[in-house]
Amino acid sequence: MDTVTNKRLIVEFSGWMECDPEKTEFQYIGGDPVEDFLGGDIHVTGKEYMTLSPEEQDNFILKCLGETYIDALDVGLNHCDVEVDEL
């Protein structure tokens, strides 16, 4: 019997991380001209991200929160709840 039909798994959290610049990755989400110029799927390390201007940083998002958390130098998880909600 499928016991997860009509349910959803929710994780609610808040906190902070001191990221390892060498292990943290960001993915480019900006406009096409830079993607075309640099050849498609663009990733930069945290170290490279830190050298970008605020305007350039706006073109990137954190690639994976989970991996960043695992590789973090220090963390402060203030709140973390896991819930199973009925739809």
C-alpha positions as CSV (number, residue, x, y, z in Angstrom):
1,M,0.0,0.0,0.0
2,D,1.3,3.5,-0.9
3,T,1.3,5.4,2.3
4,V,2.8,8.6,1.0
5,T,0.0,9.5,-1.5
6,N,-1.6,12.8,-0.6
7,K,1.3,13.7,1.7
8,R,4.2,16.0,1.5
9,L,7.5,16.2,3.5
10,I,8.3,19.7,4.7
11,V,11.6,20.8,6.3
12,E,11.5,24.2,8.0
13,F,14.9,25.7,9.1
14,S,16.8,28.8,9.9
15,G,20.4,29.5,10.8
16,W,23.7,30.5,9.3
17,M,26.9,28.9,7.8
18,E,30.5,30.0,7.4
19,C,31.2,28.5,4.0
20,D,34.4,27.0,2.8
21,P,35.2,29.2,-0.2
22,E,37.1,26.3,-1.9
23,K,34.2,23.8,-1.6
24,T,31.2,26.1,-2.1
25,E,29.8,26.4,-5.6
26,F,27.6,28.9,-7.3
27,Q,25.7,28.4,-10.6
28,Y,25.2,31.1,-13.2
29,I,21.6,32.1,-13.8
30,G,22.2,35.4,-15.6
31,G,21.4,36.3,-19.2
32,D,22.3,34.4,-22.3
33,P,25.2,36.6,-23.6
34,V,27.6,35.5,-20.9
35,E,26.5,31.9,-21.2
36,D,27.1,31.9,-24.9
37,F,30.5,33.5,-24.5
38,L,31.6,31.2,-21.7
39,G,30.1,28.0,-23.2
40,G,27.0,27.1,-21.2
41,D,26.7,25.6,-17.8
42,I,28.8,28.0,-15.7
43,H,29.9,27.3,-12.1
44,V,32.3,29.3,-9.8
45,T,33.8,28.5,-6.5
46,G,33.0,30.6,-3.4
47,K,36.5,32.0,-3.7
48,E,35.8,33.2,-7.3
49,Y,32.3,34.4,-6.3
50,M,33.9,36.6,-3.6
51,T,35.9,38.4,-6.2
52,L,32.8,39.4,-8.3
53,S,31.1,42.8,-8.0
54,P,27.7,42.8,-6.3
55,E,26.1,43.2,-9.7
56,E,27.9,40.1,-11.0
57,Q,27.1,38.1,-7.9
58,D,23.4,38.8,-8.6
59,N,23.8,36.5,-11.7
60,F,24.7,33.4,-9.5
61,I,22.8,31.2,-7.0
62,L,24.1,28.8,-4.5
63,K,24.4,25.4,-6.3
64,C,23.5,23.1,-3.4
65,L,22.5,24.1,0.1
66,G,23.0,20.6,1.5
67,E,26.5,20.2,0.2
68,T,27.4,23.7,1.4
69,Y,26.1,22.8,4.9
70,I,28.1,19.5,4.9
71,D,31.3,21.3,3.8
72,A,30.8,24.4,6.1
73,L,33.6,25.6,8.4
74,D,31.1,26.5,11.1
75,V,27.3,26.4,11.4
76,G,24.5,27.6,13.6
77,L,21.3,25.8,13.0
78,N,18.8,27.7,15.1
79,H,15.6,25.9,14.1
80,C,14.9,22.7,12.1
81,D,11.6,20.9,12.0
82,V,10.6,18.0,9.8
83,E,6.8,17.6,9.2
84,V,4.6,15.2,7.2
85,D,1.6,17.2,6.0
86,E,-1.6,15.7,4.6
87,L,-2.7,17.3,1.4
